[in-house]
Amino acid sequence: MAQVKRIRRAVHGVLILDKPRGFSSNAALQKVRWLLNAEKAGHTGSLDPLATGVLPLCFGEATKFSQYLLDADKAYETLAQLGVTTSTGDAEGEVLERRDVAVTRADIEALLPRFRGDIQQVPPMYSALKKDGQPLYKLARAGEVVEREARSVTISQLELLALDNDQARLAVSCSKGTYIRTLVEDLGQMLGCGAHVAELRRTQAGPFTLAQAVSLETLEQAHAEGGSEALDRFLLPVDCGLQDWPVIQLTEHSAYYWLHGQPVRAPGAPEQGLMRVQDHAGRFIGIGEASDDGRIAPRRLIRSE
């Protein structure tokens, strides 16, 4: 008997998932996509399977703007296990070495300023970065270690929240591309005892926080009670990740030409940079960029239904 192909829905918006531990970001995305029965979906940067917390998922037209969320700053809470180093820098790896821990709160706080601000960080082998087209984690699993160039990252906040014997809880706010595993490993090395990430929770991604995040269990329950449409109430607007951008509103006439790919003039528009663009009714219709001649050129357009 031929299998009936599932007809997916045109779903547009952003859902902030509280990613459960043990799921890859893509597995979490595909699970929520199935629950929503959505045609098109994408996430905004990977969280390790070990990690939990804020994972913005984009659906439909919102996927056009996922890159801007990918580039956003992030915040985490992490539990550093002192005295133990692992092959992956986290609790999922094999233990490489155990050392005695005689570390005080003052010892840790004395080192934290070295990691604040603009720093150089060498990405871990167990990462999704690629070398000659191969993800580093695949090479690492095959026993290979390749040279990685240090990258500039910014850590705007790094605080010790608690120290309980050989476990230190840290709060971190950082730029995109920052590896918390590397931060914890480097701190452990400076302390002389080694360390790895025992727990990792993302508390913020761009403008989104845990207060907005929905658990997978809540989504599954809503689906069981009301089907895919019952999950629509958890969707945020397509442009919710761009709320701190300047916004301009076009006249009906200008919006028509702008949506057909033509730059237009808009009184009061910023003289440079990207901006959110609304039509005469206040509907978000895409992203524009100021051009040298003072007009607003379309960069990403919202497809009308």
N, C-alpha and C positions, 0 to 999 in steps of 0.2 A: 504494500500500500504506500503510495507516494506521500511524503511528509508535506504538510501544509506550511508554506512559508509565512512567518509571522509578519504582519503589516505593522511597521513602527510608526509612532506619532511624531509630528513636528512639534518638538518641545524647545522652548527658548528661555534661557535664564541661567542663573548661577545657583548651585546648591553647595552649602558649606557643610562638608561631612566631617564628623569626628571619626577619623580613620581608626578602625580597631587594630590592635596588635596582631601580627601574623599575616596581614594582607599586604601584598605589594600595592603600590598606588594604582597600577593598571587593573589589578584584580578587583580593587575596591570600586574603581570607575565602572568596570563592566558589570559588576553586581548592581550598582545603582542605576546604570543605564537600562538593565533588564527590568528592574522594578518600575522605572518610569516608562519603559517601552519607547525610548527615545531614538530618533533616527541618527542623530549626530552628537558625539560627545568627545570631550577631551579634558585632561587635568592640567594643573598649572605648576608642574614641577614635582619630582618624585620625593616621597618620604620612604625611608627604609622600612622593610617589613616589621622590624623591631619597634618602630616609632608609632605613636598615636597622635591624634590631635587634628588641627585645622588643615583640611585639604579641600580647597575650592575646586569644584567640578563644574565645567562649562558645557552647556547644551545648546544645540542649534546655532543661532546667530551669535551667541555669547562666545563661541569658540574662536571667532575672529579677533577677540580681544584678550585671549588667554596669555599671549606673549607679555602683555603689560603687567599681568599679575605674576608671571614667572620672574620678571625683573624686580619685583617689589622686595622690600626688606622683610625679614622674618624674625620671630621671637620663639624661644624654646625654654623649657625647664628640663634639666638632665640630672640624672643620678650617676655620679662617677664612683665606680668601685676602685678604691685605691689598693695597691699591693698586688694587682693581677693584670698582666698584659695578655692580650689575645691576638689571634691571627688577623681578625677583621677589625679590631678596635672597639668591638661591642660584645654583648653577651652571647651572640650567636656563633662566635669563632672558637677555635681550639685554644685552650690555655697554653701560653708559651712560657710564662715564668710567674712564680709567686715570690713576693718579698714581704718582709716584716714592715709594718706601718707604724711609725712614731711621728705622726703629723698633727700639728695643732691648728686651730683656726687662724692664729696669727701667721703661721707658716704659709698657708694658702693665700690669705689676704695680702701678704707681702708680695706675692708673685702676680696677682691678678692685673695690676697696672701694666705689666709687660704685654698683656694680650689685648688691652683696650686700644681703640683707635685703628689706624691703618696698619695692618701687619701683613707679612708674607706667610703663606701657608702651602705646604706641599700636599696635594690631594692624596688620599689613601689608595692603595692598590685595589681594595674592594670598593670600587665606585663605578659609575656608569660612563665616566669619561672614556674616550676611545683613543687607541694607539694603532695606527695603520688599519683603521676600520673595525678593530676588535675592541669591545668593552674591556676595560681593565679588570673587572671582576672575573671575566672568563679566563684571562691570562693568569690571574692570581690562583684560580681554582686548578689550573694546569701546573701550578708550581713555579710560574714565571714571575720575575720581578723586573720591571722596566723603570728607567729613569723618568721621573716626572718633574716638570718645571714648577717652581714655586709661583703662586698666584697672589695678587694683592686682594685682600678682603678687608672689610671694615667691621669692627666689633664696637658698637656704640654703647652697649651696656654689658657688664659682666659682674655679677654679684654672687657672693656665697650666701645661700639661704640657710643652710644648716650643715653641721658636721656631726655625724653619729658614728663614733668609732672609726671604721675604715670606709665610710661612705659619705661623700660630699654632694650636696644638692646645690646646683648652680642655676641662675637665671641668665640667659644670653639674648641680646638683641643684636642682629647682624645683617650684613648685606647678603645679596644672593650669592650662591657659590661657596658659602662658608660651610666647612665640615665640622660638626660638633665632635665627631669621633676624633678628628685630628687635634682639635683644641684640647680635649680631655687627655689624649695620649701625650701631647706636648707638656701639659701641666704636670702629669704624673712623672714624666721624665725629669722635669725641673725639681720636683719634690724628692726625687731619688728612689721612689718606690714603684713607679709605673702605675698605670690606671687604664680602665676601659669604660665605655658607656654601658651601664646596667639598665637604664631606662631613659627614654627620650620622648618628650611630649611637645609638639608644636602648639604654642599658645596664640600665635598671631601670624598671619600671612597678608602683607599689605594692609588694607583697612579692615580685614576680617579677624574676628577673635573667637575664642571658645564659646562666648555667650551666644553666638549665632549658629554654632555648629550643631548638627543633628546626628544622633547615633544611628548606626545601621539597624539596630534593633527597633528603633522608633519607625524607621522607614519600612521595615518588613511588616511591622504590626499595622501600619497605615495601609499598606498594600493588601494585606490579608483581609482587612475590614472594608476597603473601598476600591480596590483595584489600582491601576496605574494612575488614574486621574486624581486619586486621593493624595498623591505626592506633590501635585502642582502647588499646593499651598506652602511648600517649603522652598520654592524657587524665588530667588531675588531677581530684580530687573537686570537686563542684559548689560547695562552700563554701571552696575553697582560698584564695580572695582575701580571706576574712574571718577568717583565723586569729588575728589580733591582737584580735578582738572578745571580750568576755566570753561565756561559754557557760553555759547552764543545761540541766538534764536533767529532763524531766517524767515523772511516773508514767504507766503505761499508761492509767489512767482520765483523767488531766488531758490527756494528748496527744490522746485521742479527741475531747474537747470543743474543744480548741484548734484542731485540724485542721478542725473544723466552724465555725470563725470566732468562737469564744467566748473571752473573756479568762479566764485561770486564775491561781491562786496557785501560786507555786513558792518553797519555802523557800530562803533564801540568794541570791535573785535580786537584781541591782543595783536601786537605787531609782530610777534614771533612765537614759534613753538606749536605744540599740538593742543587741540581743544575738543570738547564734546560739542556736537552740533544737534540742535533741535529744529523741528519744523515750526510752522506758524501756530500749531496746536500744542506745542510743548512736548512732542514725541521725539525721543532719541532716534536720530537717523544715521549716525555714524561719527567718524573722527575726521576732523579737518586740520590742515596745517597752514599757517600764515605764509604767504609767498612774498617775494621781494617787491611786487607791484601793489601790495596792500590787499590783495584778494585772498579768499580762503579756498584752498584747493582740497578736494576730497581725497582721503587716504584709505579709509575703510568704510564701506557703506552697509547699511542694514537692508537686507532684502525684504521687500514688502510681500505680504502673503497674498 
